[in-house]
Amino acid sequence: MHGKSGCFASQNLRFRNVKAQTLLFNRIIFTKLKRFTVFFFSKKQ
């Protein structure tokens, strides 16, 4: 029983880690996209 709960805890931690990484990744992509869009529109005018 103890080993099982330990495995579950590590899985939970990994899932939370992936969630945090995804959020960070999305933020980076969003910032880059925003910057690119501003750059693109400023060149257009």
C-alpha distance matrix in Angstrom:
0.0 3.8 5.5 5.2 6.4 8.7 10.0 10.8 12.5 14.6 15.5 16.6 18.6 20.2 21.2 22.8 24.5 26.0 27.1 28.9 30.5 31.7 33.3 35.0 36.2 37.6 39.4 41.0 42.2 43.5 45.4 46.9 47.9 49.5 51.4 52.5 53.8 55.7 57.2 58.1 59.8 61.7 63.1 64.1 66.4
3.8 0.0 3.8 5.4 5.4 6.3 8.8 10.0 10.7 12.6 14.4 15.4 16.7 18.6 20.1 21.3 22.7 24.6 25.9 27.2 28.8 30.5 31.9 33.3 34.7 36.4 37.9 39.3 40.8 42.2 43.8 45.3 46.6 48.2 49.8 51.1 52.5 54.3 55.7 56.8 58.6 60.3 61.7 62.9 65.1
5.5 3.8 0.0 3.8 5.5 5.0 6.2 8.7 9.9 10.7 12.4 14.2 15.4 16.6 18.5 20.1 21.1 22.7 24.5 25.9 27.0 28.7 30.5 31.7 32.8 34.7 36.4 37.6 38.9 40.6 42.3 43.5 44.8 46.6 48.2 49.3 50.8 52.7 53.9 54.9 56.9 58.6 59.8 61.0 63.4
5.2 5.4 3.8 0.0 3.8 5.4 5.2 6.3 8.7 10.1 10.7 12.4 14.4 15.5 16.6 18.5 20.0 21.2 22.7 24.5 25.8 27.1 28.9 30.5 31.4 33.0 34.9 36.3 37.4 39.0 40.9 42.2 43.2 45.0 46.8 47.8 49.1 51.2 52.5 53.3 55.2 57.1 58.3 59.3 61.7
6.4 5.4 5.5 3.8 0.0 3.8 5.4 5.0 6.1 8.7 9.8 10.4 12.3 14.2 15.2 16.4 18.3 19.9 20.9 22.5 24.3 25.6 27.0 28.7 30.0 31.5 33.1 34.7 36.1 37.3 39.1 40.7 41.8 43.3 45.1 46.4 47.6 49.5 51.0 52.0 53.7 55.5 57.0 58.0 60.2
8.7 6.3 5.0 5.4 3.8 0.0 3.8 5.4 5.1 6.3 8.7 9.8 10.6 12.4 14.3 15.4 16.5 18.5 20.0 21.2 22.6 24.4 26.0 27.1 28.5 30.4 31.8 33.1 34.7 36.2 37.7 39.2 40.6 42.1 43.7 45.0 46.5 48.3 49.6 50.7 52.6 54.2 55.6 56.8 59.1
10.0 8.8 6.2 5.2 5.4 3.8 0.0 3.8 5.4 5.2 6.2 8.6 9.9 10.6 12.4 14.3 15.3 16.6 18.4 20.1 21.1 22.6 24.6 25.8 26.7 28.6 30.4 31.6 32.8 34.5 36.3 37.5 38.7 40.5 42.2 43.2 44.6 46.7 47.9 48.8 50.8 52.5 53.7 54.9 57.3
10.8 10.0 8.7 6.3 5.0 5.4 3.8 0.0 3.8 5.5 5.0 6.1 8.6 9.8 10.5 12.3 14.1 15.3 16.5 18.4 19.9 21.0 22.7 24.4 25.5 26.9 28.8 30.3 31.4 32.8 34.8 36.2 37.2 38.8 40.7 41.8 43.0 45.0 46.5 47.3 49.1 51.0 52.3 53.3 55.6
12.5 10.7 9.9 8.7 6.1 5.1 5.4 3.8 0.0 3.8 5.4 5.0 6.2 8.6 9.8 10.6 12.3 14.3 15.3 16.6 18.4 20.0 21.2 22.7 24.2 25.8 27.2 28.8 30.3 31.6 33.2 34.8 36.1 37.5 39.2 40.6 41.9 43.7 45.2 46.3 48.0 49.7 51.2 52.3 54.5
14.6 12.6 10.7 10.1 8.7 6.3 5.2 5.5 3.8 0.0 3.8 5.4 5.0 6.1 8.6 9.8 10.4 12.3 14.2 15.3 16.4 18.3 20.0 21.0 22.2 24.2 25.8 26.9 28.4 30.1 31.6 32.9 34.3 36.0 37.5 38.7 40.3 42.1 43.3 44.4 46.4 48.0 49.3 50.6 52.9
15.5 14.4 12.4 10.7 9.8 8.7 6.2 5.0 5.4 3.8 0.0 3.8 5.4 5.1 6.2 8.6 9.7 10.5 12.3 14.3 15.2 16.4 18.5 20.0 20.8 22.4 24.4 25.7 26.8 28.4 30.3 31.5 32.6 34.4 36.2 37.1 38.5 40.6 41.9 42.7 44.6 46.5 47.7 48.8 51.2
16.6 15.4 14.2 12.4 10.4 9.8 8.6 6.1 5.0 5.4 3.8 0.0 3.8 5.4 5.1 6.2 8.6 9.9 10.6 12.4 14.3 15.4 16.7 18.5 19.9 21.1 22.8 24.5 25.8 27.0 28.8 30.5 31.5 33.0 34.9 36.1 37.3 39.2 40.7 41.7 43.3 45.2 46.7 47.7 49.9
18.6 16.7 15.4 14.4 12.3 10.6 9.9 8.6 6.2 5.0 5.4 3.8 0.0 3.8 5.4 5.1 6.1 8.7 9.8 10.6 12.3 14.2 15.4 16.6 18.2 20.0 21.2 22.7 24.4 25.7 27.2 28.8 30.2 31.6 33.2 34.6 36.0 37.7 39.1 40.4 42.1 43.7 45.2 46.5 48.6
20.2 18.6 16.6 15.5 14.2 12.4 10.6 9.8 8.6 6.1 5.1 5.4 3.8 0.0 3.8 5.4 4.9 6.2 8.6 9.8 10.4 12.2 14.3 15.2 16.2 18.2 19.9 21.0 22.3 24.1 25.7 26.9 28.2 30.0 31.5 32.6 34.2 36.1 37.3 38.3 40.3 42.0 43.2 44.5 46.8
21.2 20.1 18.5 16.6 15.2 14.3 12.4 10.5 9.8 8.6 6.2 5.1 5.4 3.8 0.0 3.8 5.4 5.1 6.2 8.7 9.8 10.5 12.4 14.3 15.1 16.4 18.5 20.0 21.0 22.4 24.4 25.8 26.7 28.4 30.3 31.3 32.5 34.6 36.0 36.9 38.6 40.5 41.9 42.9 45.2
22.8 21.3 20.1 18.5 16.4 15.4 14.3 12.3 10.6 9.8 8.6 6.2 5.1 5.4 3.8 0.0 3.8 5.5 5.0 6.2 8.6 9.8 10.7 12.4 14.2 15.4 16.7 18.5 20.1 21.1 22.7 24.5 25.7 27.0 28.8 30.3 31.4 33.1 34.7 35.9 37.5 39.1 40.8 41.9 44.0
24.5 22.7 21.1 20.0 18.3 16.5 15.3 14.1 12.3 10.4 9.7 8.6 6.1 4.9 5.4 3.8 0.0 3.8 5.4 5.1 6.2 8.6 10.0 10.6 12.2 14.2 15.4 16.6 18.4 19.9 21.2 22.7 24.2 25.7 27.2 28.6 30.1 31.8 33.1 34.4 36.2 37.7 39.1 40.5 42.7
26.0 24.6 22.7 21.2 19.9 18.5 16.6 15.3 14.3 12.3 10.5 9.9 8.7 6.2 5.1 5.5 3.8 0.0 3.8 5.4 5.0 6.1 8.6 9.8 10.2 12.1 14.1 15.2 16.3 18.0 19.8 21.0 22.1 24.0 25.6 26.6 28.1 30.1 31.3 32.2 34.2 36.0 37.2 38.3 40.7
27.1 25.9 24.5 22.7 20.9 20.0 18.4 16.5 15.3 14.2 12.3 10.6 9.8 8.6 6.2 5.0 5.4 3.8 0.0 3.8 5.5 5.1 6.3 8.7 9.8 10.6 12.4 14.4 15.4 16.4 18.4 20.1 21.0 22.4 24.4 25.7 26.7 28.6 30.2 31.2 32.8 34.6 36.1 37.1 39.3
28.9 27.2 25.9 24.5 22.5 21.2 20.1 18.4 16.6 15.3 14.3 12.4 10.6 9.8 8.7 6.2 5.1 5.4 3.8 0.0 3.8 5.4 5.2 6.2 8.6 9.9 10.7 12.5 14.4 15.3 16.7 18.6 20.0 21.1 22.7 24.4 25.7 27.2 28.7 30.1 31.7 33.2 34.8 36.2 38.2
30.5 28.8 27.0 25.8 24.3 22.6 21.1 19.9 18.4 16.4 15.2 14.3 12.3 10.4 9.8 8.6 6.2 5.0 5.5 3.8 0.0 3.8 5.4 5.1 6.0 8.5 9.8 10.5 12.2 14.1 15.3 16.5 18.2 19.8 21.2 22.4 24.1 25.8 27.0 28.2 30.2 31.7 33.0 34.4 36.7
31.7 30.5 28.7 27.1 25.6 24.4 22.6 21.0 20.0 18.3 16.4 15.4 14.2 12.2 10.5 9.8 8.6 6.1 5.1 5.4 3.8 0.0 3.8 5.4 5.0 6.0 8.5 9.8 10.5 12.0 14.1 15.3 16.2 18.0 19.9 20.8 22.1 24.2 25.5 26.4 28.2 30.0 31.4 32.4 34.7
33.3 31.9 30.5 28.9 27.0 26.0 24.6 22.7 21.2 20.0 18.5 16.7 15.4 14.3 12.4 10.7 10.0 8.6 6.3 5.2 5.4 3.8 0.0 3.8 5.4 5.2 6.2 8.7 10.0 10.4 12.3 14.3 15.2 16.3 18.3 19.9 20.8 22.5 24.2 25.4 26.8 28.5 30.2 31.3 33.3
35.0 33.3 31.7 30.5 28.7 27.1 25.8 24.4 22.7 21.0 20.0 18.5 16.6 15.2 14.3 12.4 10.6 9.8 8.7 6.2 5.1 5.4 3.8 0.0 3.8 5.5 5.1 6.3 8.7 9.9 10.6 12.4 14.2 15.4 16.6 18.4 19.9 21.3 22.6 24.2 25.9 27.2 28.8 30.3 32.3
36.2 34.7 32.8 31.4 30.0 28.5 26.7 25.5 24.2 22.2 20.8 19.9 18.2 16.2 15.1 14.2 12.2 10.2 9.8 8.6 6.0 5.0 5.4 3.8 0.0 3.8 5.4 5.2 6.3 8.5 10.0 10.7 12.2 14.2 15.5 16.5 18.2 20.1 21.1 22.2 24.3 25.9 27.0 28.4 30.8
37.6 36.4 34.7 33.0 31.5 30.4 28.6 26.9 25.8 24.2 22.4 21.1 20.0 18.2 16.4 15.4 14.2 12.1 10.6 9.9 8.5 6.0 5.2 5.5 3.8 0.0 3.8 5.5 5.2 6.0 8.5 9.9 10.4 12.0 14.1 15.1 16.1 18.2 19.7 20.6 22.2 24.1 25.6 26.6 28.8
39.4 37.9 36.4 34.9 33.1 31.8 30.4 28.8 27.2 25.8 24.4 22.8 21.2 19.9 18.5 16.7 15.4 14.1 12.4 10.7 9.8 8.5 6.2 5.1 5.4 3.8 0.0 3.8 5.5 5.1 6.1 8.6 9.8 10.4 12.2 14.1 15.2 16.5 18.2 19.7 21.1 22.5 24.3 25.6 27.5
41.0 39.3 37.6 36.3 34.7 33.1 31.6 30.3 28.8 26.9 25.7 24.5 22.7 21.0 20.0 18.5 16.6 15.2 14.4 12.5 10.5 9.8 8.7 6.3 5.2 5.5 3.8 0.0 3.8 5.5 5.2 6.2 8.6 9.9 10.7 12.2 14.2 15.6 16.5 18.1 20.1 21.3 22.6 24.3 26.4
42.2 40.8 38.9 37.4 36.1 34.7 32.8 31.4 30.3 28.4 26.8 25.8 24.4 22.3 21.0 20.1 18.4 16.3 15.4 14.4 12.2 10.5 10.0 8.7 6.3 5.2 5.5 3.8 0.0 3.8 5.5 5.1 6.0 8.5 9.9 10.4 12.0 14.2 15.1 16.0 18.1 19.8 20.9 22.2 24.6
43.5 42.2 40.6 39.0 37.3 36.2 34.5 32.8 31.6 30.1 28.4 27.0 25.7 24.1 22.4 21.1 19.9 18.0 16.4 15.3 14.1 12.0 10.4 9.9 8.5 6.0 5.1 5.5 3.8 0.0 3.8 5.5 5.1 6.1 8.5 9.8 10.4 12.3 14.1 15.0 16.4 18.2 19.9 20.9 22.9
45.4 43.8 42.3 40.9 39.1 37.7 36.3 34.8 33.2 31.6 30.3 28.8 27.2 25.7 24.4 22.7 21.2 19.8 18.4 16.7 15.3 14.1 12.3 10.6 10.0 8.5 6.1 5.2 5.5 3.8 0.0 3.8 5.5 5.1 6.1 8.5 9.9 10.7 12.2 14.1 15.5 16.6 18.4 20.0 21.8
46.9 45.3 43.5 42.2 40.7 39.2 37.5 36.2 34.8 32.9 31.5 30.5 28.8 26.9 25.8 24.5 22.7 21.0 20.1 18.6 16.5 15.3 14.3 12.4 10.7 9.9 8.6 6.2 5.1 5.5 3.8 0.0 3.8 5.4 5.1 6.0 8.5 10.0 10.4 12.0 14.2 15.3 16.5 18.2 20.5
47.9 46.6 44.8 43.2 41.8 40.6 38.7 37.2 36.1 34.3 32.6 31.5 30.2 28.2 26.7 25.7 24.2 22.1 21.0 20.0 18.2 16.2 15.2 14.2 12.2 10.4 9.8 8.6 6.0 5.1 5.5 3.8 0.0 3.8 5.4 5.0 6.0 8.6 9.7 10.2 12.1 14.1 15.2 16.3 18.6
49.5 48.2 46.6 45.0 43.3 42.1 40.5 38.8 37.5 36.0 34.4 33.0 31.6 30.0 28.4 27.0 25.7 24.0 22.4 21.1 19.8 18.0 16.3 15.4 14.2 12.0 10.4 9.9 8.5 6.1 5.1 5.4 3.8 0.0 3.8 5.4 5.1 6.2 8.6 9.8 10.7 12.3 14.3 15.4 17.1
51.4 49.8 48.2 46.8 45.1 43.7 42.2 40.7 39.2 37.5 36.2 34.9 33.2 31.5 30.3 28.8 27.2 25.6 24.4 22.7 21.2 19.9 18.3 16.6 15.5 14.1 12.2 10.7 9.9 8.5 6.1 5.1 5.4 3.8 0.0 3.8 5.5 5.2 6.1 8.5 10.1 10.7 12.4 14.3 16.0
52.5 51.1 49.3 47.8 46.4 45.0 43.2 41.8 40.6 38.7 37.1 36.1 34.6 32.6 31.3 30.3 28.6 26.6 25.7 24.4 22.4 20.8 19.9 18.4 16.5 15.1 14.1 12.2 10.4 9.8 8.5 6.0 5.0 5.4 3.8 0.0 3.8 5.5 5.0 6.0 8.6 9.9 10.6 12.2 14.7
53.8 52.5 50.8 49.1 47.6 46.5 44.6 43.0 41.9 40.3 38.5 37.3 36.0 34.2 32.5 31.4 30.1 28.1 26.7 25.7 24.1 22.1 20.8 19.9 18.2 16.1 15.2 14.2 12.0 10.4 9.9 8.5 6.0 5.1 5.5 3.8 0.0 3.8 5.4 5.0 6.1 8.5 9.9 10.5 12.7
55.7 54.3 52.7 51.2 49.5 48.3 46.7 45.0 43.7 42.1 40.6 39.2 37.7 36.1 34.6 33.1 31.8 30.1 28.6 27.2 25.8 24.2 22.5 21.3 20.1 18.2 16.5 15.6 14.2 12.3 10.7 10.0 8.6 6.2 5.2 5.5 3.8 0.0 3.8 5.5 5.3 6.1 8.6 9.9 11.1
57.2 55.7 53.9 52.5 51.0 49.6 47.9 46.5 45.2 43.3 41.9 40.7 39.1 37.3 36.0 34.7 33.1 31.3 30.2 28.7 27.0 25.5 24.2 22.6 21.1 19.7 18.2 16.5 15.1 14.1 12.2 10.4 9.7 8.6 6.1 5.0 5.4 3.8 0.0 3.8 5.6 5.2 6.3 8.7 10.5
58.1 56.8 54.9 53.3 52.0 50.7 48.8 47.3 46.3 44.4 42.7 41.7 40.4 38.3 36.9 35.9 34.4 32.2 31.2 30.1 28.2 26.4 25.4 24.2 22.2 20.6 19.7 18.1 16.0 15.0 14.1 12.0 10.2 9.8 8.5 6.0 5.0 5.5 3.8 0.0 3.8 5.5 5.3 6.3 9.1
59.8 58.6 56.9 55.2 53.7 52.6 50.8 49.1 48.0 46.4 44.6 43.3 42.1 40.3 38.6 37.5 36.2 34.2 32.8 31.7 30.2 28.2 26.8 25.9 24.3 22.2 21.1 20.1 18.1 16.4 15.5 14.2 12.1 10.7 10.1 8.6 6.1 5.3 5.6 3.8 0.0 3.8 5.3 5.0 6.6
61.7 60.3 58.6 57.1 55.5 54.2 52.5 51.0 49.7 48.0 46.5 45.2 43.7 42.0 40.5 39.1 37.7 36.0 34.6 33.2 31.7 30.0 28.5 27.2 25.9 24.1 22.5 21.3 19.8 18.2 16.6 15.3 14.1 12.3 10.7 9.9 8.5 6.1 5.2 5.5 3.8 0.0 3.8 5.5 5.7
63.1 61.7 59.8 58.3 57.0 55.6 53.7 52.3 51.2 49.3 47.7 46.7 45.2 43.2 41.9 40.8 39.1 37.2 36.1 34.8 33.0 31.4 30.2 28.8 27.0 25.6 24.3 22.6 20.9 19.9 18.4 16.5 15.2 14.3 12.4 10.6 9.9 8.6 6.3 5.3 5.3 3.8 0.0 3.8 5.6
64.1 62.9 61.0 59.3 58.0 56.8 54.9 53.3 52.3 50.6 48.8 47.7 46.5 44.5 42.9 41.9 40.5 38.3 37.1 36.2 34.4 32.4 31.3 30.3 28.4 26.6 25.6 24.3 22.2 20.9 20.0 18.2 16.3 15.4 14.3 12.2 10.5 9.9 8.7 6.3 5.0 5.5 3.8 0.0 3.8
66.4 65.1 63.4 61.7 60.2 59.1 57.3 55.6 54.5 52.9 51.2 49.9 48.6 46.8 45.2 44.0 42.7 40.7 39.3 38.2 36.7 34.7 33.3 32.3 30.8 28.8 27.5 26.4 24.6 22.9 21.8 20.5 18.6 17.1 16.0 14.7 12.7 11.1 10.5 9.1 6.6 5.7 5.6 3.8 0.0
